[in-house]
Amino acid sequence: GLRGELHGKLDAAIALGTGSVAALAFVAVAREGVETALFLWTSVSAGQSALAGTFGALLGLAVAILLGRLIMRGALKMDLAKFFRVSGAALIVVAGAVLSYAVHEFQEVGFLPGEDATAVSLSPAFGKDTPLGLINSVLLGFSNKASWLQVIVWAAYVATVMVMFLRPLAAKPVQPAVDVASRAGTPSATDATPTTEANSEAVTVG
């Protein structure tokens, strides 16, 4: 779908000139770059160590580059449709974590109520200073405790968007067999008439 959208925009941009093509390329890359920067910033700010978060970001980028090279060289065979399906579902969960983290921040400054209404309280092993706590905070947006509002907003977002994302696409209607035959050049009754007349004239002359 994204490829088709970009192709359509590219055709329109080419008609406007080379500057439009450059602007299209810039916007396409910048959009993905901003999205990546937001996720990386959330991951780094969720932890106590900016150095560890930066190292994780660089490690993730290195793995992405390696996978891209392997796919381009054909060394890694995979079903890209399934790959993006799974990675898209994972991103929805991470996006829910970003939303949950935002709710927590708004509760801390008093913009949203319910900060003290704790719905989830985990063991100290899931504290912000522990590896499990960091993973839980980044992936789910919860530290060792979460308010009811955080849980409700996270669950509502993930459930709604996940259903919309995973629902099957509408199948395209199949062309009738009659149309296919007519396009293939099947002779009709009118096409046969001149041939019959020509044959009768040939017999008469003979």
N, CA and C of each residue as an Amber inpcrd file, in Angstrom:
protein
   618
   0.8180000  -1.2030000   0.0000000   0.0000000   0.0000000   0.0000000
   0.8530000   1.2550000   0.0000000   1.9200000   1.2420000   0.8120000
   2.8210000   2.3900000   0.8690000   3.5270000   2.5870000  -0.4610000
   3.9280000   1.4730000  -1.1070000   4.6030000   1.5710000  -2.3960000
   3.6740000   2.1960000  -3.4390000   2.4180000   1.7560000  -3.4710000
   1.4670000   2.3190000  -4.4170000   1.2300000   3.7930000  -4.1770000
   1.1500000   4.1880000  -2.9040000   0.9520000   5.6040000  -2.5750000
   2.1390000   6.4480000  -3.0380000   3.3490000   5.9420000  -2.7900000
   4.5430000   6.6800000  -3.1960000   4.6590000   6.7630000  -4.7110000
   4.3000000   5.6720000  -5.4140000   4.3450000   5.6960000  -6.8740000
   3.3880000   6.7480000  -7.4290000   2.1940000   6.8280000  -6.8450000
   1.2280000   7.8210000  -7.3000000   1.7160000   9.2360000  -7.0690000
   2.2910000   9.4710000  -5.8830000   2.8100000  10.8060000  -5.5820000
   4.0180000  11.1360000  -6.4620000   4.8210000  10.1070000  -6.7680000
   5.9950000  10.3380000  -7.5990000   5.5830000  10.7400000  -9.0150000
   4.5530000  10.0810000  -9.5580000   4.0790000  10.4490000 -10.8910000
   3.6040000  11.8970000 -10.9280000   2.8960000  12.3130000  -9.8650000
   2.4260000  13.6930000  -9.8090000   3.5860000  14.6620000  -9.6250000
   4.6010000  14.2400000  -8.8420000   5.7410000  15.1210000  -8.6040000
   6.5880000  15.2940000  -9.8560000   6.7440000  14.2230000 -10.6390000
   7.5270000  14.3210000 -11.8690000   6.9030000  15.3300000 -12.8250000
   5.5740000  15.3690000 -12.8510000   4.8970000  16.3210000 -13.7340000
   5.1540000  17.7540000 -13.3170000   5.4680000  17.9760000 -12.0300000
   5.7110000  19.3360000 -11.5340000   7.1760000  19.7540000 -11.6650000
   8.0980000  18.7870000 -11.7560000   9.5060000  19.1450000 -11.9010000
  10.3930000  18.3860000 -10.9370000  11.7120000  18.5370000 -11.1210000
  12.6790000  17.7920000 -10.3110000  12.6670000  18.2280000  -8.8440000
  12.3540000  19.5000000  -8.5860000  12.2970000  19.9650000  -7.1940000
  11.2350000  19.2410000  -6.4020000  10.1200000  18.9290000  -7.0440000
   9.0460000  18.2000000  -6.3720000   9.4740000  16.7750000  -6.0470000
  10.2540000  16.1580000  -6.9360000  10.7460000  14.8030000  -6.6800000
  11.6750000  14.8000000  -5.4640000  12.5560000  15.7970000  -5.3840000
  13.4580000  15.9020000  -4.2290000  12.6730000  16.1170000  -2.9400000
  11.6280000  16.9520000  -2.9970000  10.8040000  17.2080000  -1.8090000
  10.0690000  15.9450000  -1.3830000   9.5790000  15.1600000  -2.3630000
   8.8900000  13.9120000  -2.0400000   9.8240000  12.9340000  -1.3340000
  11.0500000  12.7940000  -1.8460000  12.0190000  11.8870000  -1.2230000
  12.3490000  12.3420000   0.2010000  12.5100000  13.6560000   0.3810000
  12.8330000  14.1820000   1.7040000  11.7130000  13.8970000   2.7020000
  10.4620000  14.1500000   2.2990000   9.3340000  13.9420000   3.2040000
   9.1720000  12.4690000   3.5490000   9.3490000  11.5870000   2.5460000
   9.1920000  10.1530000   2.7870000  10.2070000   9.6440000   3.8080000
  11.4520000  10.1020000   3.6840000  12.4910000   9.6670000   4.6160000
  12.3320000  10.3590000   5.9750000  11.9930000  11.6480000   5.9580000
  11.8550000  12.3990000   7.2140000  10.7280000  11.8430000   8.0670000
   9.6390000  11.4060000   7.4300000   8.5120000  10.8590000   8.1960000
   8.9310000   9.6330000   8.9850000   9.6470000   8.7280000   8.3360000
  10.1250000   7.5270000   9.0340000  11.1860000   7.8910000  10.0740000
  12.0260000   8.8920000   9.7360000  13.0700000   9.3020000  10.6760000
  12.4960000   9.8920000  11.9530000  11.4680000  10.7230000  11.8200000
  10.8320000  11.3250000  13.0000000  10.1890000  10.2470000  13.8710000
   9.5400000   9.2770000  13.2230000   8.9240000   8.1820000  13.9790000
   9.9740000   7.3930000  14.7510000  11.0940000   7.0850000  14.0870000
  12.1720000   6.3530000  14.7530000  12.7460000   7.1630000  15.9150000
  12.9310000   8.4680000  15.6890000  13.4830000   9.3250000  16.7470000
  12.5670000   9.3660000  17.9660000  11.2510000   9.4050000  17.7420000
  10.3130000   9.4310000  18.8670000  10.3980000   8.1540000  19.6850000
  10.4590000   7.0050000  19.0050000  10.5550000   5.7410000  19.7340000
  11.8840000   5.6280000  20.4830000  12.9670000   6.0590000  19.8450000
  14.2720000   5.9890000  20.5040000  14.3270000   6.9250000  21.7020000
  13.7590000   8.1170000  21.5480000  13.7550000   9.0730000  22.6700000
  12.9700000   8.5220000  23.8510000  11.8430000   7.8740000  23.5620000
  11.0460000   7.2760000  24.6290000  11.8200000   6.1600000  25.3250000
  12.5240000   5.3540000  24.5350000  13.2860000   4.2500000  25.1240000
  14.4070000   4.7640000  26.0150000  15.1050000   5.8030000  25.5420000
  16.2230000   6.3420000  26.3210000  15.7240000   7.0480000  27.5750000
  14.6450000   7.8380000  27.4390000  14.1520000   8.5970000  28.5910000
  13.4760000   7.7080000  29.6230000  13.0130000   6.5140000  29.2100000
  12.3640000   5.6120000  30.1610000  13.3630000   4.9870000  31.1210000
  14.6220000   4.8910000  30.7270000  15.6390000   4.2930000  31.5800000
  16.4320000   5.3390000  32.3420000  17.2150000   4.8750000  33.2930000
  18.0260000   5.7740000  34.1060000  19.3450000   6.1260000  33.4290000
  19.8290000   5.2560000  32.5460000  21.1290000   5.4640000  31.9210000
  20.9450000   5.8460000  30.4570000  21.3170000   7.0840000  30.1230000
  21.2420000   7.5260000  28.7270000  22.2710000   6.7940000  27.8830000
  23.4010000   6.4290000  28.4780000  24.4440000   5.7100000  27.7490000
  23.9510000   4.3330000  27.3180000  23.2840000   3.6200000  28.2330000
  22.7660000   2.2920000  27.8990000  21.6880000   2.3880000  26.8220000
  20.8330000   3.4080000  26.9210000  19.7970000   3.5850000  25.9050000
  20.3790000   3.9120000  24.5400000  21.4100000   4.7460000  24.5240000
  22.0630000   5.0910000  23.2620000  22.7440000   3.8720000  22.6560000
  23.3960000   3.0730000  23.5030000  24.0360000   1.8500000  23.0070000
  22.9990000   0.9010000  22.4190000  21.8570000   0.7670000  23.0790000
  20.7900000  -0.0900000  22.5630000  20.2640000   0.4080000  21.2320000
  20.1370000   1.7350000  21.1040000  19.6620000   2.3100000  19.8400000
  20.6450000   2.0290000  18.7070000  21.9360000   2.2270000  18.9790000
  22.9550000   1.9650000  17.9550000  23.0060000   0.4820000  17.5880000
  22.8420000  -0.3790000  18.5920000  22.8380000  -1.8210000  18.3330000
  21.6420000  -2.2050000  17.4590000  20.4850000  -1.6170000  17.7520000
  19.3030000  -1.8940000  16.9420000  19.4610000  -1.4200000  15.5130000
  20.0430000  -0.2300000  15.3300000  20.2780000   0.2780000  13.9860000
  21.2650000  -0.6020000  13.2220000  22.2990000  -1.0970000  13.9150000
  23.2730000  -1.9770000  13.2700000  22.6170000  -3.2760000  12.8130000
  21.7590000  -3.8410000  13.6510000  21.0520000  -5.0680000  13.2760000
  20.1360000  -4.8160000  12.0840000  19.4660000  -3.6490000  12.0780000
  18.5780000  -3.3120000  10.9590000  19.3570000  -3.1870000   9.6480000
  20.5110000  -2.5540000   9.7120000  21.3470000  -2.4170000   8.5160000
  21.8150000  -3.7810000   8.0330000  22.2220000  -4.6500000   8.9610000
  22.6790000  -5.9900000   8.5960000  21.5590000  -6.7870000   7.9400000
  20.3550000  -6.7370000   8.5280000  19.2220000  -7.4550000   7.9440000
  18.8910000  -6.9170000   6.5610000  18.9610000  -5.6010000   6.4040000
  18.6910000  -5.0040000   5.0980000  19.6760000  -5.4770000   4.0420000
  20.9550000  -5.5530000   4.4030000  21.9700000  -6.0140000   3.4570000
  21.7420000  -7.4770000   3.0870000  21.3950000  -8.3020000   4.0790000
  21.1660000  -9.7190000   3.8110000  19.9580000  -9.9170000   2.9030000
  18.9050000  -9.1370000   3.1300000  17.7080000  -9.2550000   2.2930000
  18.0200000  -8.8210000   0.8680000  18.7590000  -7.7240000   0.7140000
  19.0870000  -7.2350000  -0.6250000  19.9580000  -8.2220000  -1.3870000
  20.8330000  -8.9070000  -0.6830000  21.7270000  -9.8700000  -1.3380000
  21.0510000 -11.2260000  -1.5480000  19.8630000 -11.3940000  -1.0190000
  19.1650000 -12.6600000  -1.1730000  19.6590000 -13.7430000  -0.2390000
  20.5250000 -13.3840000   0.7220000  21.0480000 -14.3910000   1.6380000
  20.0180000 -14.7760000   2.6930000  19.0480000 -13.9140000   2.9100000
  18.0370000 -14.1800000   3.9310000  16.6740000 -14.2040000   3.2450000
  16.0960000 -15.3740000   3.1350000  14.7940000 -15.5210000   2.5020000
  13.7100000 -15.4560000   3.5720000  12.7710000 -14.5610000   3.3920000
  11.6830000 -14.4530000   4.3490000  10.4420000 -13.9260000   3.6400000
   9.3040000 -14.2260000   4.2420000   8.0390000 -13.6960000   3.7600000
   7.8860000 -12.2930000   4.3360000   8.1470000 -11.2830000   3.4870000
   8.1360000  -9.9040000   3.9880000   6.7600000  -9.4950000   4.4710000
   5.7000000 -10.0420000   3.8630000   4.3470000  -9.6950000   4.3100000
   4.1360000 -10.1330000   5.7630000   4.5420000 -11.3700000   6.0860000
   4.4170000 -11.8500000   7.4630000   5.3610000 -11.0960000   8.3930000
   6.5730000 -10.7730000   7.8920000   7.5370000 -10.0610000   8.7190000
   6.9900000  -8.6980000   9.1510000   6.4450000  -7.9470000   8.1810000
   5.9050000  -6.6350000   8.5190000   4.6180000  -6.7460000   9.3200000
   3.9010000  -7.8580000   9.1720000   2.7030000  -8.0850000   9.9760000
   3.0780000  -8.2190000  11.4490000   4.1020000  -9.0440000  11.7150000
   4.5280000  -9.2670000  13.0990000   5.1750000  -8.0070000  13.6720000
   6.0700000  -7.3850000  12.8960000   6.7380000  -6.1790000  13.3960000
   5.7400000  -5.0420000  13.5880000   4.7260000  -4.9630000  12.7170000
   3.6900000  -3.9330000  12.8820000   2.8990000  -4.1430000  14.1580000
   2.5570000  -5.3960000  14.4540000   1.8390000  -5.6920000  15.6970000
   2.6920000  -5.3290000  16.9140000   3.9990000  -5.6150000  16.8380000
   4.8900000  -5.2540000  17.9450000   4.9660000  -3.7420000  18.1250000
   4.9800000  -3.0050000  17.0050000   5.0250000  -1.5460000  17.0920000
   3.7590000  -0.9840000  17.7220000   2.6270000  -1.6320000  17.4930000
   1.3720000  -1.1730000  18.1160000   1.4710000  -1.2910000  19.6350000
   2.0620000  -2.3870000  20.1050000   2.2430000  -2.5610000  21.5490000
   3.1770000  -1.4840000  22.1070000   4.2690000  -1.2030000  21.3750000
   5.2090000  -0.1690000  21.8180000   4.5450000   1.2110000  21.7830000
   3.7330000   1.4720000  20.7570000   3.0200000   2.7490000  20.6900000
   2.0540000   2.8900000  21.8650000   1.4280000   1.7700000  22.2650000
   0.5850000   1.8050000  23.4600000   1.3850000   2.1420000  24.7050000
   2.6420000   1.6620000  24.7550000   3.5150000   2.0020000  25.8830000
   3.8270000   3.4930000  25.9130000   4.0550000   4.0830000  24.7230000
   4.3060000   5.5290000  24.6550000   3.0910000   6.2980000  25.1620000
   1.8960000   5.8560000  24.7630000   0.6710000   6.5200000  25.2100000
   0.4830000   6.3710000  26.7130000   0.7590000   5.1820000  27.2350000
   0.6430000   4.9540000  28.6710000   1.6370000   5.8200000  29.4460000
   2.8530000   5.9410000  28.9180000   3.8590000   6.7920000  29.5600000
   3.4120000   8.2490000  29.5700000   2.7750000   8.6860000  28.4690000
   2.2710000  10.0600000  28.4070000   1.1780000  10.2820000  29.4510000
   0.2900000   9.2940000  29.6220000  -0.7560000   9.4030000  30.6440000
  -0.1430000   9.5440000  32.0250000   0.8960000   8.7460000  32.2840000
   1.5750000   8.8240000  33.5860000   2.1850000  10.2100000  33.8190000
   2.8010000  10.7800000  32.7760000   3.4030000  12.1040000  32.9180000
   2.3370000  13.1710000  33.1860000   1.1980000  13.0790000  32.4870000
   0.1130000  14.0350000  32.7060000  -0.4820000  13.8880000  34.1020000
  -0.4940000  12.6530000  34.6180000  -0.9790000  12.4480000  35.9840000
  -0.0220000  13.0560000  37.0080000   1.2690000  12.9640000  36.7310000
   2.2490000  13.5120000  37.6720000   2.1370000  15.0200000  37.8100000
   1.8530000  15.7180000  36.6910000   1.7530000  17.1770000  36.7390000
   0.3430000  17.6410000  37.0850000  -0.6000000  16.7150000  37.2640000
  -1.9420000  17.0740000  37.6850000  -2.9320000  17.3580000  36.5840000
  -2.5540000  17.1080000  35.3160000  -3.4910000  17.3310000  34.2110000
  -4.5470000  16.2330000  34.1270000  -4.2040000  15.0240000  34.5730000
  -5.1300000  13.8990000  34.5680000  -5.2490000  13.3460000  35.9860000
  -6.4370000  12.8690000  36.3700000  -6.6180000  12.3370000  37.7230000
  -6.2030000  10.8770000  37.8170000  -6.2350000  10.3500000  39.0530000
  -6.0670000   8.9160000  39.2650000  -4.6510000   8.4270000  39.4230000
  -3.7160000   9.3030000  39.7560000  -2.3280000   8.8380000  39.8870000
  -2.1740000   7.8470000  41.0290000  -2.9320000   8.0290000  42.1050000
  -2.8030000   7.1550000  43.2790000  -3.6730000   5.9080000  43.1840000
  -4.5270000   5.8130000  42.1570000  -5.3770000   4.6280000  41.9950000
  -4.5850000   3.5520000  41.2660000  -3.8270000   2.7610000  42.0180000
  -2.9270000   1.7730000  41.4410000  -3.6850000   0.5260000  41.0000000
  -3.4930000   0.1430000  39.7630000  -4.1360000  -1.0590000  39.2200000
  -3.1660000  -2.2290000  39.1780000  -1.8860000  -1.9610000  38.8780000
  -0.8660000  -3.0090000  38.7700000   0.2880000  -2.6350000  39.6790000
   0.6710000  -3.5530000  40.5340000   1.8170000  -3.3360000  41.4150000
   2.7050000  -4.5780000  41.3380000   3.8800000  -4.4130000  40.7420000
   4.7830000  -5.5370000  40.5350000   5.8230000  -5.5980000  41.6520000
   6.5760000  -6.6630000  41.6420000   7.6120000  -6.8510000  42.6590000
   8.7640000  -5.8850000  42.4210000   9.6240000  -5.6750000  43.4160000
  10.7860000  -4.7890000  43.2260000  11.7050000  -5.2090000  42.0940000
  11.5900000  -6.4620000  41.6350000  12.4270000  -6.9260000  40.5250000
  12.0940000  -6.1920000  39.2300000  10.9230000  -5.5300000  39.1820000
  10.5180000  -4.7790000  38.0020000  10.6700000  -3.2760000  38.2030000
  11.5280000  -2.8800000  39.1330000  11.7750000  -1.4580000  39.3410000
  12.5100000  -0.8320000  38.1630000  12.5370000   0.4930000  38.1280000
  13.1500000   1.1960000  36.9950000  14.6460000   0.9430000  36.8870000
  15.2790000   0.5710000  37.9840000  16.7260000   0.3710000  37.9740000
  17.1190000  -1.0520000  37.5800000  16.1520000  -1.9160000  37.3280000
  16.4510000  -3.3150000  37.0130000  16.2570000  -3.5690000  35.5160000
  16.9620000  -4.5670000  34.9620000  16.7790000  -4.8900000  33.5290000
  15.3390000  -5.2500000  33.1870000  14.6860000  -6.0750000  34.0280000
  13.2950000  -6.4360000  33.7590000  12.3860000  -5.2160000  33.7990000
  12.6730000  -4.3140000  34.7150000  11.8610000  -3.1000000  34.8080000
  12.0190000  -2.2180000  33.5850000  13.2370000  -2.1240000  33.0590000
  13.4760000  -1.3140000  31.8630000  12.7510000  -1.8990000  30.6500000
  12.8480000  -3.2350000  30.5010000  12.1690000  -3.8840000  29.3770000
  10.6570000  -3.7040000  29.4910000  10.1300000  -3.9010000  30.6920000
   8.7000000  -3.7510000  30.9140000   8.2520000  -2.3110000  30.6730000
   9.0710000  -1.3580000  31.0830000   8.7210000   0.0500000  30.9060000
   8.7160000   0.4560000  29.4430000   9.6950000  -0.0570000  28.6790000
   9.7960000   0.3160000  27.2640000   8.7110000  -0.3650000  26.4380000
   8.4790000  -1.6760000  26.6740000   7.5430000  -2.4290000  25.8530000
   6.0880000  -2.1940000  26.2370000   5.8120000  -2.0520000  27.5260000
   4.4350000  -1.9230000  27.9860000   4.1130000  -0.5500000  28.5690000
   5.1320000   0.2550000  28.8470000   4.8860000   1.5840000  29.3900000
   4.6110000   1.5940000  30.8810000   4.8170000   0.4640000  31.5620000
   4.5690000   0.3820000  32.9950000   5.8910000   0.1810000  33.7240000
   6.0380000   0.8390000  34.8510000   7.1790000   0.5420000  35.7150000
   6.7170000  -0.5330000  36.6940000   7.1290000  -0.4620000  37.9530000
   6.6920000  -1.4920000  38.8950000   5.2530000  -1.2850000  39.3490000
   4.6370000  -0.1570000  38.9310000   3.2170000   0.0410000  39.2070000
   2.5970000   0.9130000  38.1260000   1.2940000   0.7570000  37.9540000
   0.5760000   1.5280000  36.9380000  -0.8130000   1.8470000  37.4630000
  -1.3070000   3.0300000  37.0960000  -2.6330000   3.4450000  37.5390000
  -3.7100000   2.7980000  36.6770000  -4.9480000   2.8560000  37.1610000
  -6.0590000   2.3020000  36.3980000  -6.2240000   3.0250000  35.0680000
  -6.0230000   4.3320000  35.0550000  -6.1770000   5.0870000  33.8230000
  -5.1310000   4.6670000  32.7950000  -3.9020000   4.4200000  33.2450000
  -2.8620000   3.9470000  32.3330000  -3.2390000   2.6120000  31.7020000
  -3.6970000   1.6880000  32.5420000  -4.0350000   0.3530000  32.0470000
  -5.2120000   0.4130000  31.0790000  -6.2360000   1.2050000  31.4090000
  -7.4220000   1.2880000  30.5600000  -7.0680000   1.9140000  29.2120000
  -6.3030000   3.0150000  29.2350000  -5.9240000   3.6780000  27.9850000
  -5.0510000   2.7600000  27.1340000  -4.0900000   2.0910000  27.7680000
  -3.2090000   1.1730000  27.0270000  -4.0040000   0.0330000  26.4010000
  -4.8760000  -0.6050000  27.1910000  -5.6400000  -1.7450000  26.6940000
  -6.6040000  -1.3210000  25.5820000  -7.2550000  -0.1710000  25.7470000
  -8.2060000   0.2940000  24.7330000  -7.4940000   0.6030000  23.4270000
  -6.3390000   1.2530000  23.5220000  -5.5910000   1.6020000  22.3080000
  -5.0980000   0.3490000  21.5880000  -4.4380000  -0.5440000  22.3110000
  -3.8530000  -1.7350000  21.6890000  -4.9450000  -2.6150000  21.0880000
  -6.0550000  -2.8150000  21.8120000  -7.1220000  -3.6770000  21.3110000
  -7.7580000  -3.0890000  20.0500000  -8.0350000  -1.7880000  20.0690000
  -8.7000000  -1.1630000  18.9250000  -7.8130000  -1.1620000  17.6850000
  -6.5780000  -0.6960000  17.8470000  -5.6820000  -0.5700000  16.7000000
  -5.2460000  -1.9490000  16.2000000  -5.0730000  -2.9080000  17.1110000
  -4.6480000  -4.2460000  16.6970000  -5.7190000  -4.9260000  15.8460000
  -6.9830000  -4.7570000  16.2290000  -8.0700000  -5.3430000  15.4410000
  -8.1160000  -4.7150000  14.0520000  -7.9580000  -3.3940000  13.9710000
  -7.9610000  -2.7150000  12.6750000  -6.7680000  -3.1330000  11.8280000
  -5.6350000  -3.3760000  12.4780000  -4.4110000  -3.7200000  11.7490000
  -4.4330000  -5.1560000  11.2340000  -4.9740000  -6.0730000  12.0270000
  -4.9150000  -7.4950000  11.6870000  -6.1020000  -7.9770000  10.8650000
  -7.1370000  -7.1470000  10.7020000  -8.2880000  -7.6050000   9.9320000
  -7.8700000  -7.8020000   8.4700000  -8.4070000  -8.8480000   7.8100000
  -8.0080000  -9.1200000   6.4190000  -8.4940000  -8.0350000   5.4760000
  -7.7000000  -7.7870000   4.4250000  -8.0770000  -6.8130000   3.4180000
  -9.1800000  -7.3800000   2.5350000 -10.0290000  -6.4920000   2.0260000
 -11.1150000  -6.9250000   1.1550000 -10.5460000  -7.4730000  -0.1420000
 -11.0220000  -8.6300000  -0.5450000 -10.5260000  -9.2600000  -1.7700000
 -11.0390000  -8.5100000  -2.9940000 -10.1980000  -8.4130000  -4.0110000
 -10.6010000  -7.7440000  -5.2370000 -11.5560000  -8.6440000  -6.0140000
 -12.6100000  -8.0570000  -6.6500000 -13.5490000  -8.8770000  -7.4200000
 -12.8720000  -9.5240000  -8.6200000 -13.2500000 -10.7810000  -8.8920000
 -12.6610000 -11.5280000  -9.9980000 -13.4200000 -11.2000000 -11.2770000
 -12.6960000 -10.9790000 -12.3720000 -13.3280000 -10.6810000 -13.6540000
 -14.0840000 -11.9080000 -14.1550000 -15.2890000 -11.7310000 -14.6910000
 -16.0290000 -12.8730000 -15.2310000 -15.2690000 -13.5270000 -16.3800000
 -15.5120000 -14.8230000 -16.5950000 -14.8150000 -15.5630000 -17.6540000
 -15.2050000 -15.0510000 -19.0370000 -16.4440000 -14.5190000 -19.1610000
 -16.8920000 -14.0280000 -20.4630000 -16.0620000 -12.8420000 -20.9030000
 -15.7810000 -11.9370000 -19.9560000 -14.9820000 -10.7660000 -20.2940000
 -13.5770000 -11.1670000 -20.7160000 -13.0210000 -12.1490000 -20.0270000
 -11.6750000 -12.6020000 -20.3590000 -11.6460000 -13.1840000 -21.7690000
 -12.6770000 -13.9380000 -22.1170000 -12.7250000 -14.5440000 -23.4400000
 -12.8630000 -13.4900000 -24.5300000 -13.7060000 -12.4700000 -24.2590000
 -13.8910000 -11.4310000 -25.2680000 -12.6270000 -10.6140000 -25.4600000
 -11.8880000 -10.3920000 -24.3350000 -10.6340000  -9.6480000 -24.4560000
  -9.5750000 -10.4590000 -25.1870000  -9.6910000 -11.7780000 -25.1240000
  -8.7000000 -12.6340000 -25.7810000  -8.9100000 -12.7150000 -27.2800000
 -10.0030000 -12.0850000 -27.7790000 -10.2230000 -12.0480000 -29.2170000
 -11.0700000 -13.1850000 -29.7350000 -12.0340000 -13.6910000 -28.9200000
 -12.9210000 -14.7520000 -29.3800000 -13.8220000 -14.2130000 -30.4810000
 -13.9020000 -14.8440000 -31.6440000 -14.7330000 -14.3330000 -32.7420000
 -16.2060000 -14.3630000 -32.3910000 -16.8940000 -13.2810000 -32.7270000
 -18.3220000 -13.1830000 -32.4620000 -19.0960000 -13.5470000 -33.7160000
 -20.4590000 -13.4890000 -33.6300000 -21.3140000 -13.8380000 -34.7690000
 -21.1500000 -12.8410000 -35.9070000 -20.9890000 -11.5630000 -35.5880000
 -20.8080000 -10.5380000 -36.6240000 -19.4740000 -10.6960000 -37.3110000
 -18.4480000 -11.1580000 -36.5230000 -17.1370000 -11.3580000 -37.1400000
 -17.1600000 -12.5140000 -38.1320000 -18.0590000 -13.4980000 -37.9360000
 -18.0980000 -14.6730000 -38.7940000 -18.8490000 -14.4010000 -40.0920000
 -19.7120000 -13.3850000 -40.1220000 -20.5380000 -13.1340000 -41.3130000
 -19.7360000 -12.7830000 -42.5500000 -18.7820000 -11.8180000 -42.4670000
 -17.9990000 -11.5040000 -43.6750000 -17.2250000 -12.7020000 -44.2050000
 -16.7490000 -13.5340000 -43.2940000 -15.9930000 -14.6980000 -43.7300000
 -16.8690000 -15.6460000 -44.5330000 -18.1110000 -15.8530000 -44.0680000
 -19.0340000 -16.7350000 -44.7800000 -19.3750000 -16.1930000 -46.1550000
 -19.6210000 -14.8640000 -46.2270000 -19.9440000 -14.2410000 -47.5100000
 -18.7570000 -14.3490000 -48.4730000 -17.5670000 -14.1250000 -47.9590000
 -16.3740000 -14.2020000 -48.8140000 -16.2070000 -15.6050000 -49.3770000
 -16.4940000 -16.6150000 -48.5240000 -16.3580000 -17.9850000 -48.9950000
 -17.3810000 -18.2980000 -50.0770000 -18.6130000 -17.7590000 -49.9200000
 -19.6510000 -18.0350000 -50.9250000 -19.3100000 -17.3580000 -52.2590000
 -18.7130000 -16.1200000 -52.1630000 -18.3180000 -15.4470000 -53.3840000
 -17.2020000 -16.2170000 -54.1130000 -16.2860000 -16.7570000 -53.3360000
 -15.1950000 -17.5190000 -53.9340000 -15.7180000 -18.7470000 -54.6650000
 -16.7280000 -19.4130000 -54.0520000 -17.3040000 -20.6040000 -54.6880000
 -18.0220000 -20.2170000 -55.9710000 -18.7420000 -19.0660000 -55.9680000
 -19.4800000 -18.6320000 -57.1510000 -18.5440000 -18.3290000 -58.3050000
 -17.4380000 -17.6210000 -57.9800000 -16.4740000 -17.2880000 -59.0240000
 -15.8630000 -18.5440000 -59.6050000 -15.5910000 -19.4740000 -58.7480000
 -14.9830000 -20.7040000 -59.2270000 -15.9290000 -21.4700000 -60.1220000
